Amino acid sequence: MTNKIAAEVIQVPNMLKLKVGGRGGIDMAAIAKAEAALKSLSGNFAQWLNDEIVKLEAARQDVRTQGMTAQTVETLYLRAHDLKGLGATYEFPLITRLAGSLCKLIDDPATRLAAPMFLVDAHIDAIKACVRDDIKVDTHPVGKVLASELEAKVAEHLAN
């Protein structure tokens, strides 16, 4: 004789699906509208990107004049983090990658003051060169080498 255990299957409602467009899915018209709005702003991207780079450069100058302190490196980190998030939006995914590498270098508050300044400088100079020379993606021969070399140096530094 077999003992059968009664089981009940409970279907949990997908609340995320309900929040992003009801049961019918995502509202593609809303997405198209948002993409059109972003495209209409794309003429401002170059200026906005330059504004972010000026802020990053100012943070680097503060590190140089005031030294590597918790405050100056935190500001530098925040500026790099902003570029990490904005690079691709401003049509420079390579800047997102380079800024991400810089963030990785100075991410940990416990060790960020030991980051070699030459490596910080190399990241910032690479970001500036990408904008100057319109190198947007890491498939560009120069962009590929820049990103790979900087990431390798960061990994080497963090391993030690």
C-alpha positions, 0 to 999 in steps of 0.5 A: 500500500502506498502512502500518498502525500497531498501537495498544494501548489501556490502560484505567487503573483508576479508583482514586477510584471504588474508594475512594469506594464500589467499583464500585457507586458512592457509598454513599448510605446513608453520605451519608444517615447523615452528613447526619442527623448534621449535622442533629442538630448544627444546634441548635449552629450559632448558638453555634458561629458566634457563637464564631467571630465572637468570635474574629474580633472579638478578632483585629480588636481585636489589629490595632487595639491592636498595629497591622497587623503580620505576626502580627496580620493573619495571625491575622485572616486565619486567623479570616476563612478559618475563617468562609469555610469554616464559614459555609455549614455553619452555614447562613449562605452569605452569611457564607462569601461575605463572609469570602471577600471579606475573605480576598481583601483580606488574602490576600497576605502581601506586600501585606496590611499595606497593606489599608485598615482601614476595609475590614477593619472593613466586612467584619467589621461586615457579618458581624456584622450578618448574624448579628444580623439573620439574613441568611443568603443573598445573595439577601436585598436587604441581603445582596446589596448588602453582598456586592456593594459589599464585593467591588467595594471589594476589587477596586478596592483590589487593582487599585491 
